[in-house]
């Protein structure tokens, strides 16, 4: 089943933003999950400093990807609410 084609350029832009935020959230949360798994393995196996550094790197990358994704997703949803005339929620 395909979605109907969107004619409004603003709605097309929001759809692209939503798709990018979905990918960003998956990547960001995936980095966090990987960091937790690597941390637990490193903790129980008494691993090296490399794995500790890799865990921290995954946390930083996940944060840098996830924060803008959450903000832009919230902005797209707020814009839709504004278009529909619903309250801001602030």
N, CA, C and O atoms as CSV, one atom per row, in Angstrom:
chain,resi,resn,atom,element,x,y,z
A,1,UNK,N,N,0.835,-1.165,0.000
A,1,UNK,CA,C,0.000,0.000,0.000
A,1,UNK,C,C,0.887,1.238,0.000
A,1,UNK,O,O,1.792,1.354,0.827
A,2,UNK,N,N,0.645,2.128,-0.886
A,2,UNK,CA,C,1.458,3.337,-0.968
A,2,UNK,C,C,0.708,4.511,-0.388
A,2,UNK,O,O,-0.522,4.535,-0.354
A,3,UNK,N,N,1.474,5.483,0.067
A,3,UNK,CA,C,0.868,6.689,0.612
A,3,UNK,C,C,0.547,7.641,-0.532
A,3,UNK,O,O,1.260,7.660,-1.535
A,4,UNK,N,N,-0.514,8.431,-0.398
A,4,UNK,CA,C,-0.832,9.390,-1.457
A,4,UNK,C,C,0.269,10.442,-1.580
A,4,UNK,O,O,0.912,10.806,-0.596
A,5,UNK,N,N,0.469,10.916,-2.792
A,5,UNK,CA,C,1.496,11.921,-3.057
A,5,UNK,C,C,1.095,13.253,-2.425
A,5,UNK,O,O,-0.041,13.702,-2.574
A,6,UNK,N,N,2.029,13.872,-1.725
A,6,UNK,CA,C,1.783,15.141,-1.050
A,6,UNK,C,C,2.139,16.268,-2.015
A,6,UNK,O,O,3.233,16.286,-2.578
A,7,UNK,N,N,1.216,17.203,-2.202
A,7,UNK,CA,C,1.427,18.307,-3.137
A,7,UNK,C,C,2.071,19.524,-2.484
A,7,UNK,O,O,2.843,20.234,-3.129
A,8,UNK,N,N,1.766,19.771,-1.229
A,8,UNK,CA,C,2.248,20.970,-0.548
A,8,UNK,C,C,3.744,20.838,-0.248
A,8,UNK,O,O,4.153,19.855,0.370
A,9,UNK,N,N,4.573,21.805,-0.668
A,9,UNK,CA,C,6.016,21.692,-0.413
A,9,UNK,C,C,6.363,21.725,1.074
A,9,UNK,O,O,7.357,21.128,1.488
A,10,UNK,N,N,5.572,22.400,1.864
A,10,UNK,CA,C,5.839,22.440,3.306
A,10,UNK,C,C,5.591,21.059,3.919
A,10,UNK,O,O,6.367,20.594,4.753
A,11,UNK,N,N,4.505,20.414,3.498
A,11,UNK,CA,C,4.221,19.071,4.008
A,11,UNK,C,C,5.260,18.065,3.516
A,11,UNK,O,O,5.602,17.128,4.238
A,12,UNK,N,N,5.765,18.248,2.295
A,12,UNK,CA,C,6.839,17.391,1.795
A,12,UNK,C,C,8.100,17.571,2.635
A,12,UNK,O,O,8.790,16.602,2.953
A,13,UNK,N,N,8.387,18.814,2.987
A,13,UNK,CA,C,9.564,19.088,3.815
A,13,UNK,C,C,9.420,18.442,5.192
A,13,UNK,O,O,10.372,17.863,5.715
A,14,UNK,N,N,8.248,18.543,5.764
A,14,UNK,CA,C,8.011,17.910,7.072
A,14,UNK,C,C,8.130,16.398,6.987
A,14,UNK,O,O,8.639,15.755,7.906
A,15,UNK,N,N,7.656,15.831,5.879
A,15,UNK,CA,C,7.764,14.379,5.710
A,15,UNK,C,C,9.227,13.961,5.612
A,15,UNK,O,O,9.614,12.936,6.174
A,16,UNK,N,N,10.047,14.744,4.905
A,16,UNK,CA,C,11.480,14.439,4.823
A,16,UNK,C,C,12.150,14.577,6.191
A,16,UNK,O,O,13.009,13.774,6.557
A,17,UNK,N,N,11.749,15.593,6.932
A,17,UNK,CA,C,12.310,15.788,8.274
A,17,UNK,C,C,11.933,14.612,9.174
A,17,UNK,O,O,12.765,14.108,9.929
A,18,UNK,N,N,10.674,14.180,9.087
A,18,UNK,CA,C,10.244,13.047,9.913
A,18,UNK,C,C,11.006,11.777,9.559
A,18,UNK,O,O,11.374,11.007,10.447
A,19,UNK,N,N,11.246,11.551,8.268
A,19,UNK,CA,C,11.992,10.365,7.863
A,19,UNK,C,C,13.430,10.438,8.390
A,19,UNK,O,O,13.969,9.446,8.882
A,20,UNK,N,N,14.041,11.613,8.284
A,20,UNK,CA,C,15.410,11.784,8.779
A,20,UNK,C,C,15.469,11.610,10.296
A,20,UNK,O,O,16.425,11.034,10.815
A,21,UNK,N,N,14.455,12.103,11.010
A,21,UNK,CA,C,14.459,11.961,12.461
A,21,UNK,C,C,14.262,10.509,12.878
A,21,UNK,O,O,14.827,10.071,13.880
A,22,UNK,N,N,13.459,9.751,12.111
A,22,UNK,CA,C,13.311,8.326,12.426
A,22,UNK,C,C,14.644,7.599,12.299
A,22,UNK,O,O,15.011,6.795,13.157
A,23,UNK,N,N,15.362,7.893,11.217
A,23,UNK,CA,C,16.675,7.269,11.015
A,23,UNK,C,C,17.640,7.715,12.117
A,23,UNK,O,O,18.387,6.901,12.660
A,24,UNK,N,N,17.620,9.011,12.443
A,24,UNK,CA,C,18.499,9.531,13.488
A,24,UNK,C,C,18.215,8.917,14.843
A,24,UNK,O,O,19.139,8.608,15.595
A,25,UNK,N,N,16.939,8.738,15.158
A,25,UNK,CA,C,16.597,8.120,16.441
A,25,UNK,C,C,17.062,6.676,16.493
A,25,UNK,O,O,17.573,6.219,17.515
A,26,UNK,N,N,16.886,5.956,15.391
A,26,UNK,CA,C,17.340,4.563,15.379
A,26,UNK,C,C,18.846,4.472,15.538
A,26,UNK,O,O,19.349,3.633,16.285
A,27,UNK,N,N,19.570,5.340,14.830
A,27,UNK,CA,C,21.027,5.327,14.945
A,27,UNK,C,C,21.475,5.737,16.350
A,27,UNK,O,O,22.357,5.108,16.934
A,28,UNK,N,N,20.863,6.792,16.886
A,28,UNK,CA,C,21.239,7.273,18.213
A,28,UNK,C,C,20.976,6.257,19.299
A,28,UNK,O,O,21.847,5.973,20.121
A,29,UNK,N,N,19.766,5.704,19.303
A,29,UNK,CA,C,19.445,4.694,20.311
A,29,UNK,C,C,20.248,3.414,20.082
A,29,UNK,O,O,20.581,2.711,21.036
A,30,UNK,N,N,20.557,3.111,18.823
A,30,UNK,CA,C,21.411,1.956,18.529
A,30,UNK,C,C,22.812,2.134,19.096
A,30,UNK,O,O,23.401,1.191,19.624
A,31,UNK,N,N,23.343,3.352,18.987
A,31,UNK,CA,C,24.652,3.636,19.580
A,31,UNK,C,C,24.603,3.467,21.094
A,31,UNK,O,O,25.529,2.919,21.691
A,32,UNK,N,N,23.521,3.938,21.715
A,32,UNK,CA,C,23.389,3.776,23.162
A,32,UNK,C,C,23.301,2.298,23.545
A,32,UNK,O,O,23.920,1.868,24.518
A,33,UNK,N,N,22.531,1.522,22.780
A,33,UNK,CA,C,22.410,0.104,23.076
A,33,UNK,C,C,23.757,-0.591,22.902
A,33,UNK,O,O,24.140,-1.424,23.724
A,34,UNK,N,N,24.468,-0.252,21.842
A,34,UNK,CA,C,25.794,-0.823,21.630
A,34,UNK,C,C,26.748,-0.465,22.754
A,34,UNK,O,O,27.545,-1.297,23.188
A,35,UNK,N,N,26.666,0.782,23.230
A,35,UNK,CA,C,27.535,1.208,24.329
A,35,UNK,C,C,27.237,0.421,25.599
A,35,UNK,O,O,28.157,0.029,26.317
A,36,UNK,N,N,25.969,0.190,25.877
A,36,UNK,CA,C,25.601,-0.571,27.081
A,36,UNK,C,C,26.087,-2.011,26.966
A,36,UNK,O,O,26.636,-2.565,27.919
A,37,UNK,N,N,25.884,-2.612,25.803
A,37,UNK,CA,C,26.315,-4.003,25.614
A,37,UNK,C,C,27.829,-4.118,25.736
A,37,UNK,O,O,28.332,-5.008,26.422
A,38,UNK,N,N,28.556,-3.224,25.076
A,38,UNK,CA,C,30.018,-3.265,25.147
A,38,UNK,C,C,30.498,-2.988,26.569
A,38,UNK,O,O,31.459,-3.601,27.034
A,39,UNK,N,N,29.823,-2.056,27.263
A,39,UNK,CA,C,30.194,-1.780,28.652
A,39,UNK,C,C,30.033,-3.026,29.521
A,39,UNK,O,O,30.922,-3.361,30.304
A,40,UNK,N,N,28.899,-3.710,29.380
A,40,UNK,CA,C,28.660,-4.896,30.212
A,40,UNK,C,C,29.661,-6.003,29.897
A,40,UNK,O,O,30.186,-6.644,30.807
A,41,UNK,N,N,29.921,-6.225,28.634
A,41,UNK,CA,C,30.906,-7.249,28.264
A,41,UNK,C,C,32.280,-6.865,28.799
A,41,UNK,O,O,32.992,-7.701,29.356
A,42,UNK,N,N,32.645,-5.609,28.629
A,42,UNK,CA,C,33.944,-5.118,29.100
A,42,UNK,C,C,34.048,-5.226,30.628
A,42,UNK,O,O,35.104,-5.560,31.165
A,43,UNK,N,N,32.944,-4.943,31.314
A,43,UNK,CA,C,32.939,-4.992,32.776
A,43,UNK,C,C,33.149,-6.419,33.281
A,43,UNK,O,O,33.976,-6.660,34.161
A,44,UNK,N,N,32.396,-7.355,32.719
A,44,UNK,CA,C,32.471,-8.725,33.223
A,44,UNK,C,C,33.715,-9.474,32.742
A,44,UNK,O,O,34.177,-10.395,33.416
A,45,UNK,N,N,34.255,-9.094,31.599
A,45,UNK,CA,C,35.452,-9.773,31.096
A,45,UNK,C,C,36.730,-9.022,31.424
A,45,UNK,O,O,37.823,-9.440,31.043
A,46,UNK,N,N,36.585,-7.901,32.137
A,46,UNK,CA,C,37.725,-7.059,32.497
A,46,UNK,C,C,38.562,-6.746,31.263
A,46,UNK,O,O,39.745,-7.078,31.185
A,47,UNK,N,N,37.914,-6.100,30.308
A,47,UNK,CA,C,38.527,-5.794,29.021
A,47,UNK,C,C,39.544,-4.677,29.099
A,47,UNK,O,O,39.932,-4.222,30.176
A,48,UNK,N,N,39.960,-4.255,27.928
A,48,UNK,CA,C,41.025,-3.271,27.826
A,48,UNK,C,C,40.471,-1.847,27.789
A,48,UNK,O,O,39.260,-1.626,27.747
A,49,UNK,N,N,41.390,-0.904,27.807
A,49,UNK,CA,C,41.020,0.505,27.720
A,49,UNK,C,C,40.440,0.873,26.370
A,49,UNK,O,O,39.688,1.842,26.261
A,50,UNK,N,N,40.784,0.103,25.327
A,50,UNK,CA,C,40.219,0.361,24.005
A,50,UNK,C,C,38.706,0.251,24.032
A,50,UNK,O,O,38.010,1.099,23.474
A,51,UNK,N,N,38.190,-0.792,24.680
A,51,UNK,CA,C,36.744,-0.991,24.710
A,51,UNK,C,C,36.053,0.072,25.558
A,51,UNK,O,O,34.915,0.452,25.282
A,52,UNK,N,N,36.738,0.545,26.579
A,52,UNK,CA,C,36.188,1.650,27.365
A,52,UNK,C,C,36.105,2.909,26.512
A,52,UNK,O,O,35.099,3.617,26.541
A,53,UNK,N,N,37.153,3.185,25.759
A,53,UNK,CA,C,37.146,4.337,24.864
A,53,UNK,C,C,36.081,4.190,23.784
A,53,UNK,O,O,35.428,5.166,23.416
A,54,UNK,N,N,35.906,2.982,23.280
A,54,UNK,CA,C,34.892,2.727,22.265
A,54,UNK,C,C,33.490,2.949,22.827
A,54,UNK,O,O,32.616,3.468,22.133
A,55,UNK,N,N,33.276,2.559,24.079
A,55,UNK,CA,C,31.995,2.780,24.737
A,55,UNK,C,C,31.704,4.270,24.862
A,55,UNK,O,O,30.593,4.712,24.568
A,56,UNK,N,N,32.679,5.035,25.291
A,56,UNK,CA,C,32.502,6.482,25.425
A,56,UNK,C,C,32.255,7.121,24.058
A,56,UNK,O,O,31.434,8.029,23.929
A,57,UNK,N,N,32.968,6.643,23.046
A,57,UNK,CA,C,32.780,7.163,21.694
A,57,UNK,C,C,31.357,6.900,21.206
A,57,UNK,O,O,30.737,7.780,20.609
A,58,UNK,N,N,30.839,5.709,21.450
A,58,UNK,CA,C,29.469,5.406,21.057
A,58,UNK,C,C,28.468,6.301,21.792
A,58,UNK,O,O,27.480,6.735,21.200
A,59,UNK,N,N,28.711,6.578,23.063
A,59,UNK,CA,C,27.818,7.459,23.806
A,59,UNK,C,C,27.831,8.879,23.243
A,59,UNK,O,O,26.782,9.515,23.139
A,60,UNK,N,N,29.000,9.373,22.883
A,60,UNK,CA,C,29.109,10.725,22.328
A,60,UNK,C,C,28.437,10.793,20.960
A,60,UNK,O,O,27.666,11.714,20.692
A,61,UNK,N,N,28.727,9.825,20.098
A,61,UNK,CA,C,28.119,9.815,18.768
A,61,UNK,C,C,26.601,9.682,18.878
A,61,UNK,O,O,25.862,10.376,18.179
A,62,UNK,N,N,26.139,8.792,19.754
A,62,UNK,CA,C,24.699,8.628,19.955
A,62,UNK,C,C,24.040,9.914,20.426
A,62,UNK,O,O,22.939,10.244,19.984
A,63,UNK,N,N,24.692,10.635,21.308
A,63,UNK,CA,C,24.143,11.900,21.801
A,63,UNK,C,C,24.098,12.952,20.702
A,63,UNK,O,O,23.122,13.693,20.584
A,64,UNK,N,N,25.158,13.015,19.899
A,64,UNK,CA,C,25.205,14.008,18.826
A,64,UNK,C,C,24.173,13.735,17.735
A,64,UNK,O,O,23.702,14.665,17.081
A,65,UNK,N,N,23.824,12.485,17.540
A,65,UNK,CA,C,22.814,12.139,16.541
A,65,UNK,C,C,21.407,12.256,17.120
A,65,UNK,O,O,20.501,12.765,16.460
A,66,UNK,N,N,21.227,11.791,18.339
A,66,UNK,CA,C,19.895,11.684,18.920
A,66,UNK,C,C,19.305,13.035,19.313
A,66,UNK,O,O,18.114,13.263,19.098
A,67,UNK,N,N,20.089,13.919,19.872
A,67,UNK,CA,C,19.554,15.201,20.346
A,67,UNK,C,C,18.883,16.005,19.225
A,67,UNK,O,O,17.738,16.422,19.399
A,68,UNK,N,N,19.536,16.238,18.092
A,68,UNK,CA,C,18.847,16.977,17.026
A,68,UNK,C,C,17.651,16.219,16.468
A,68,UNK,O,O,16.663,16.836,16.069
A,69,UNK,N,N,17.724,14.892,16.433
A,69,UNK,CA,C,16.608,14.108,15.916
A,69,UNK,C,C,15.362,14.305,16.773
A,69,UNK,O,O,14.261,14.466,16.246
A,70,UNK,N,N,15.534,14.293,18.073
A,70,UNK,CA,C,14.395,14.490,18.971
A,70,UNK,C,C,13.838,15.902,18.819
A,70,UNK,O,O,12.622,16.090,18.778
A,71,UNK,N,N,14.713,16.883,18.734
A,71,UNK,CA,C,14.271,18.273,18.624
A,71,UNK,C,C,13.519,18.504,17.322
A,71,UNK,O,O,12.455,19.124,17.329
A,72,UNK,N,N,14.053,18.016,16.200
A,72,UNK,CA,C,13.379,18.216,14.919
A,72,UNK,C,C,12.069,17.447,14.828
A,72,UNK,O,O,11.120,17.933,14.213
A,73,UNK,N,N,11.990,16.265,15.422
A,73,UNK,CA,C,10.733,15.524,15.439
A,73,UNK,C,C,9.679,16.286,16.235
A,73,UNK,O,O,8.523,16.374,15.823
A,74,UNK,N,N,10.084,16.831,17.368
A,74,UNK,CA,C,9.163,17.632,18.171
A,74,UNK,C,C,8.702,18.867,17.390
A,74,UNK,O,O,7.528,19.236,17.447
A,75,UNK,N,N,9.619,19.502,16.665
A,75,UNK,CA,C,9.270,20.692,15.891
A,75,UNK,C,C,8.282,20.366,14.778
A,75,UNK,O,O,7.351,21.134,14.535
A,76,UNK,N,N,8.472,19.231,14.096
A,76,UNK,CA,C,7.542,18.846,13.030
A,76,UNK,C,C,6.158,18.549,13.598
A,76,UNK,O,O,5.150,18.924,13.001
A,77,UNK,N,N,6.104,17.880,14.746
A,77,UNK,CA,C,4.812,17.608,15.374
A,77,UNK,C,C,4.149,18.898,15.850
A,77,UNK,O,O,2.934,19.052,15.724
A,78,UNK,N,N,4.930,19.817,16.392
A,78,UNK,CA,C,4.375,21.098,16.844
A,78,UNK,C,C,3.847,21.904,15.662
A,78,UNK,O,O,2.821,22.574,15.783
A,79,UNK,N,N,4.531,21.847,14.526
A,79,UNK,CA,C,4.056,22.561,13.338
A,79,UNK,C,C,2.736,21.984,12.857
A,79,UNK,O,O,1.850,22.729,12.437
A,80,UNK,N,N,2.593,20.667,12.914
A,80,UNK,CA,C,1.315,20.054,12.533
A,80,UNK,C,C,0.200,20.477,13.478
A,80,UNK,O,O,-0.914,20.770,13.044
A,81,UNK,N,N,0.501,20.506,14.767
A,81,UNK,CA,C,-0.510,20.941,15.735
A,81,UNK,C,C,-0.901,22.391,15.489
A,81,UNK,O,O,-2.072,22.750,15.609
A,82,UNK,N,N,0.062,23.214,15.150
A,82,UNK,CA,C,-0.207,24.626,14.863
A,82,UNK,C,C,-1.101,24.754,13.630
A,82,UNK,O,O,-2.025,25.567,13.622
A,83,UNK,N,N,-0.839,23.966,12.598
A,83,UNK,CA,C,-1.662,23.995,11.385
A,83,UNK,C,C,-3.091,23.572,11.662
A,83,UNK,O,O,-4.024,24.090,11.048
A,84,UNK,N,N,-3.273,22.637,12.580
A,84,UNK,CA,C,-4.596,22.154,12.906
A,84,UNK,C,C,-5.331,23.057,13.893
A,84,UNK,O,O,-6.508,22.838,14.179
A,85,UNK,N,N,-4.644,24.065,14.410
A,85,UNK,CA,C,-5.252,25.001,15.349
A,85,UNK,C,C,-5.351,24.463,16.760
A,85,UNK,O,O,-6.129,24.979,17.562
A,86,UNK,N,N,-4.591,23.452,17.077
A,86,UNK,CA,C,-4.606,22.877,18.422
A,86,UNK,C,C,-3.710,23.694,19.338
A,86,UNK,O,O,-2.847,24.429,18.857
A,87,UNK,N,N,-3.898,23.582,20.646
A,87,UNK,CA,C,-3.042,24.338,21.579
A,87,UNK,C,C,-1.583,23.911,21.479
A,87,UNK,O,O,-1.272,22.787,21.085
A,88,UNK,N,N,-0.707,24.820,21.840
A,88,UNK,CA,C,0.733,24.585,21.738
A,88,UNK,C,C,1.225,23.520,22.693
A,88,UNK,O,O,2.142,22.773,22.351
A,89,UNK,N,N,0.657,23.425,23.858
A,89,UNK,CA,C,1.140,22.485,24.861
A,89,UNK,C,C,2.235,23.063,25.726
A,89,UNK,O,O,2.870,22.328,26.482
A,90,UNK,N,N,2.475,24.357,25.638
A,90,UNK,CA,C,3.502,25.011,26.456
A,90,UNK,C,C,2.836,25.650,27.643
A,90,UNK,O,O,3.509,26.260,28.473
